[in-house]
Amino acid sequence: MSGFVFFLILMALAVTAVILGLGIFSLAKGGAFARKNSNKLMRYRVMAQGVAIALMMLFLWLARSGG
């Protein structure tokens, strides 16, 4: 079970990194796309980080309880 959760952590971290990269690219490019999507990308990144942290906490709990 903890191996599956570890895989989910890696996926959540990858999603967070992709969203962060899109947000940085958007801000660097500027223009209409940045005005339209910067705030939305930031919210998605924060949600993805929250999921990653929750999965890390679940992984630690499973590792401690022997799961």
N, C-alpha and C positions, 0 to 999 in steps of 0.2 A: 504493500500500500504506500509506504513512504517513497518508494521508487517512482510510482506514478505521480505523487504530489511533487517530487523533485522535478520531473519532466514538466509538469504544469508551471512550476516556478520559472523554469528556463523559458517556457513559451511566454509567460507574462512579462518577463524581463525583455525578451525580444520585441514584443508588441510595444512596450513602453519605449524602448530605444528607437523603434521605427517612428512612432508618433512624435517623439522628441526631435528626431531628425527632420521630419516633415515640418514641424513648427519652426525650427531654426531656419530651414530653407525658405519657408514662407516669409519669415520676418526679414531675411537677408534680401530676398527678391523684391518684396514690397508690392505695391500695386493693389488692384482690386481683389485678387485672391487673398492677400494678407489681411486686408480690411474685413473680408467676408468670413475668413476661417480661422484667424489666429486665436480668438477667444475659445472657439469650439475645440480646436486642437489642444489648447491648454487644459480644458475640462476633461477631455478624453485621456490625456496623459496623467492627470491627477487620479482619475478613476482606475487606470491601468496600474499605477503605482500602488493604490490602495489594495487592489486585488493581489498584486505581487507580495505585499507585506502580509496580508492575511494568509496567503498560502505559505509564506515562510514561517509564520507563527504556528500554523497547522502542522507543518513538517517538524518543527521543533517539539511540539506537543506529542506527535506520533513517535518521534525518536526517543523521547523521554519515557513514554509509557510502554515502549517495546513493540509498537505497532509497525 
